[in-house]
Amino acid sequence: MVYQCLNFSAPLSEYTSAYNKKGNAKITLKVRNEEDNYLYNIIIYPNGSSNIQVTPTNRQSISFSGEMDLKKKE
């Protein structure tokens, strides 16, 4: 079985984004596909590091962290 939880081709049912006082961007997405409903919380820090937490309704949540490539392409 191939799980579709991280498949971003499903339509968004909700999208919000905001910056806090520290300059962190917080993005919230709600998605529903044939398997489940998913809440994505994404935080992007000014230094390019980021955290993504995926919370499905019927399963255990999973988190990812990493660094964004902020180099400008010429």
C-alpha positions in Angstrom: 0.0 0.0 0.0 1.3 3.5 -0.9 0.3 6.2 1.6 -0.7 9.6 0.2 -0.4 11.7 3.4 2.4 13.8 2.0 0.9 14.2 -1.4 0.4 17.9 -1.9 -1.8 17.5 -5.0 -5.0 17.3 -2.8 -7.0 20.5 -2.7 -6.5 22.7 0.4 -9.6 23.1 2.6 -7.8 25.9 4.6 -4.7 28.0 4.4 -3.3 30.6 6.8 0.1 32.3 7.1 1.5 34.8 9.6 4.7 36.2 10.9 5.4 36.5 14.6 7.5 39.2 16.4 10.7 37.1 15.9 10.3 37.0 12.1 9.2 33.4 12.0 6.7 32.5 9.3 3.9 30.1 10.4 1.9 28.4 7.7 -1.1 26.1 8.4 -2.6 23.9 5.8 -5.6 21.6 6.0 -5.9 18.9 3.4 -8.3 15.9 2.9 -7.6 13.0 0.6 -9.1 9.5 0.3 -7.1 8.3 3.3 -7.6 10.9 6.0 -7.7 14.6 7.0 -4.3 16.2 7.6 -3.2 19.3 9.4 0.2 20.7 8.3 2.0 23.2 10.6 5.0 24.7 8.9 7.4 27.1 10.7 10.2 28.8 8.7 12.8 30.7 10.7 14.7 33.8 9.3 18.0 31.7 9.2 16.4 29.2 6.7 15.7 26.4 9.1 12.2 25.0 9.1 9.9 22.5 10.9 7.0 20.7 9.4 4.5 18.8 11.6 1.9 16.6 9.8 -1.1 15.6 12.0 -3.6 13.1 10.5 -6.9 12.6 12.1 -6.7 8.8 12.4 -2.9 8.2 12.8 0.1 9.3 14.7 1.7 12.6 13.7 5.1 13.0 12.2 7.6 15.9 12.2 10.4 16.9 9.9 13.1 19.5 10.3 15.7 20.8 7.9 17.4 23.8 6.3 16.2 25.7 3.2 18.7 26.5 0.5 18.7 30.3 0.5 21.4 30.7 -2.1 20.3 32.9 -5.0 20.5 31.4 -8.4 22.3 33.5 -11.1 
